[in-house]
Amino acid sequence: MARQTFPRSRDLHERKAAEVLRRHVRRTGRRIEMPVPVELIVEQTFDLSVEYGTIKEDPGVMILGALVPADKRILLNDRHAELFEEVIGPERFTLAHELGHWVYDADDPDQLALDLDMADTESVFCYHRETPGIDEQLRIREINANGFASSLLMPAELVLQTPIPDLAPDRRRLARQWGVSYQALEIRLETLGYSKTNPGN
C-alpha cells in the first residue's frame, strides 16, 4: 500500500534538481545551459518516452499531461496542443513537472507513492494550477512536482549568474530565452530573493 505523500521543502527541490542535472551531464558529457534541455533529460537520462495523446478531462478540469509510470511514459494532452505550440513554457514545464512525479513519486523508495511493478497501468496527472477541488494529497503532490520543475528549468546557480533586469518587458524577453513562462520566471525569481519587476513601458 502506498504511503501518504508529504510536502517537500524548497531546499530539497534545489538538491533534487541539481542531482538530475549532474546526472544528465555525466550521461551526455554536455554542460547545462539555458534553456535547460528538459526533453533530452527526460528521454536520454531517465529513459522516459514522450508522446502526445488524448487525456480525458472532467468539466472544469484542465490536465496538461500525465506520467504513466508502468510504461515509463509521459503523455502530453493533445487537447492542449495549441497551447503548447503558441505559448512558451507550458510544454516544457509539463515535462519537468512529470519528471518531478517520477523523481518524487515513482523513483523514490521512501515515498512508494507509485508501484512500478503493478499489473495495471496507473497515471499521475499534471493538473493546471487553477484546477479547483483537487484533494489534499493530490494538491501536495502537485505542489511538490511544480517546485521541482521550477528548480530544474531555472537552476539557482545559472539564475544567480545572470544579470536580472528590473523591467517587465526585459524579463518577458528573458523568460522567452529560457523557455519558461513569464509567470514561472517571476515566481522563481521571488523564491530566489529577487524583487518584483518594475512594469516599465
C-alpha positions in Angstrom: 0.0 0.0 0.0 1.4 3.4 -0.9 2.4 5.7 1.8 0.9 9.1 2.3 2.7 11.8 0.4 4.3 14.7 2.2 5.3 18.3 1.3 8.9 18.7 0.0 11.0 21.6 1.1 12.4 24.2 -1.3 15.9 23.0 -0.3 15.0 19.5 -1.4 13.7 20.8 -4.7 17.0 22.5 -5.3 19.0 19.4 -4.3 17.0 17.0 -6.4 17.0 19.3 -9.5 20.8 19.7 -9.1 21.2 15.9 -8.9 19.2 15.4 -12.0 21.3 18.0 -13.9 24.5 16.4 -12.7 23.2 13.0 -13.8 22.5 14.4 -17.2 25.9 15.9 -17.5 27.5 12.6 -16.6 25.3 10.7 -19.1 25.8 13.1 -22.0 29.1 14.9 -21.3 27.4 18.2 -22.1 27.2 21.1 -19.6 23.9 22.6 -18.7 23.0 25.9 -20.3 19.8 27.9 -20.6 17.3 26.9 -21.8 17.7 23.6 -19.8 17.3 20.7 -22.2 14.4 19.2 -20.4 13.2 16.9 -23.1 16.7 15.4 -23.5 16.9 15.0 -19.8 13.6 13.1 -19.7 14.4 10.9 -22.7 18.1 10.4 -22.6 18.9 10.5 -18.9 15.7 8.9 -17.4 14.7 6.8 -20.4 11.2 8.0 -20.3 9.3 8.3 -23.6 7.3 11.4 -24.5 4.3 11.3 -26.7 1.0 13.1 -27.4 -2.3 11.5 -26.7 -5.8 12.4 -25.5 -6.4 12.6 -21.8 -10.0 12.7 -20.6 -10.9 15.8 -18.6 -13.9 16.3 -16.4 -15.8 19.5 -16.8 -13.8 22.4 -15.3 -10.6 20.4 -15.1 -7.5 21.1 -17.2 -4.9 18.3 -17.4 -1.8 19.2 -19.4 0.0 15.9 -19.2 0.3 12.6 -17.4 3.0 10.2 -16.1 2.4 6.6 -16.9 5.0 5.0 -14.6 4.5 1.4 -15.5 5.2 2.3 -19.1 7.9 4.8 -18.3 6.0 7.3 -20.5 5.0 10.9 -20.3 1.8 11.7 -22.2 1.1 15.3 -23.3 -2.6 16.0 -23.7 -3.3 16.7 -27.3 -6.4 18.6 -26.3 -4.0 21.4 -25.4 -1.7 21.1 -28.4 -2.5 24.6 -29.5 -1.5 26.0 -26.1 1.8 24.0 -26.2 2.5 25.4 -29.7 1.5 29.0 -29.2 2.6 29.7 -25.7 6.2 29.4 -24.4 6.5 27.5 -21.2 3.6 25.1 -20.7 5.0 22.1 -22.7 8.5 22.3 -21.1 7.0 22.9 -17.6 4.7 19.9 -18.0 7.6 17.7 -18.9 9.6 18.9 -15.9 6.6 18.5 -13.7 6.0 14.9 -14.8 9.7 14.2 -14.3 9.2 15.6 -10.8 6.5 13.0 -10.3 8.9 10.3 -11.5 11.7 11.5 -9.2 9.5 12.0 -6.1 6.7 9.5 -6.6 7.8 6.7 -8.8 11.5 6.5 -8.3 11.7 7.3 -4.5 11.7 4.2 -2.3 10.9 6.3 0.8 7.6 7.5 -0.6 6.4 4.5 -2.5 3.6 6.6 -4.0 3.5 4.6 -7.2 4.2 0.9 -7.6 6.2 0.3 -10.7 5.5 -3.5 -10.5 1.8 -3.1 -10.6 -0.1 -5.2 -13.2 -2.3 -2.4 -14.4 -1.1 1.0 -15.7 -1.8 3.9 -13.4 -1.3 7.5 -14.3 -0.4 10.6 -12.4 -1.7 13.8 -14.0 -0.4 17.3 -14.3 -3.2 19.5 -13.3 -3.4 23.1 -14.3 -2.7 25.4 -11.4 -6.2 26.8 -11.4 -8.0 23.4 -11.3 -10.5 23.6 -8.4 -11.4 20.9 -6.0 -8.5 18.5 -6.0 -8.0 16.6 -2.8 -5.2 17.5 -0.3 -2.9 14.6 -1.1 -3.1 15.4 -4.8 -2.6 19.1 -4.1 0.6 18.4 -2.1 1.8 16.1 -4.9 1.2 18.8 -7.5 3.0 21.5 -5.4 6.0 19.1 -5.0 6.2 18.5 -8.7 5.8 22.2 -9.5 8.6 23.1 -7.1 10.9 20.5 -8.6 10.0 21.7 -12.2 10.8 25.3 -11.4 14.2 24.4 -9.8 15.1 22.2 -12.8 14.1 24.6 -15.6 15.7 27.6 -13.8 18.7 26.2 -11.8 19.6 28.5 -9.0 23.3 28.5 -10.0 22.6 29.7 -13.5 19.9 32.2 -12.5 22.2 33.8 -9.9 24.9 34.1 -12.6 22.6 36.1 -14.9 22.0 39.8 -14.6 18.3 40.0 -14.0 16.6 43.1 -15.5 14.2 45.2 -13.4 11.6 46.0 -16.1 8.8 43.6 -17.0 9.4 43.7 -20.8 13.0 42.8 -20.3 12.1 39.9 -18.0 9.5 38.7 -20.5 12.3 38.5 -23.1 14.5 36.6 -20.6 11.6 34.2 -19.9 11.3 33.5 -23.7 15.0 32.9 -24.0 14.9 30.4 -21.1 11.8 28.7 -22.5 9.6 29.4 -19.5 6.5 31.5 -18.9 6.8 35.0 -17.5 4.8 33.9 -14.5 7.1 30.9 -13.9 10.1 33.2 -14.1 8.6 35.8 -11.7 7.8 33.1 -9.1 11.3 31.6 -9.4 13.0 35.0 -9.0 10.9 35.7 -6.0 11.8 32.4 -4.5 15.5 33.2 -5.0 15.1 36.6 -3.4 14.7 39.0 -6.3 12.2 41.8 -6.1 9.1 42.1 -8.3 9.5 43.8 -11.6 9.0 47.4 -12.4 6.3 47.3 -15.0 8.2 49.8 -17.3 6.8 50.8 -20.6 
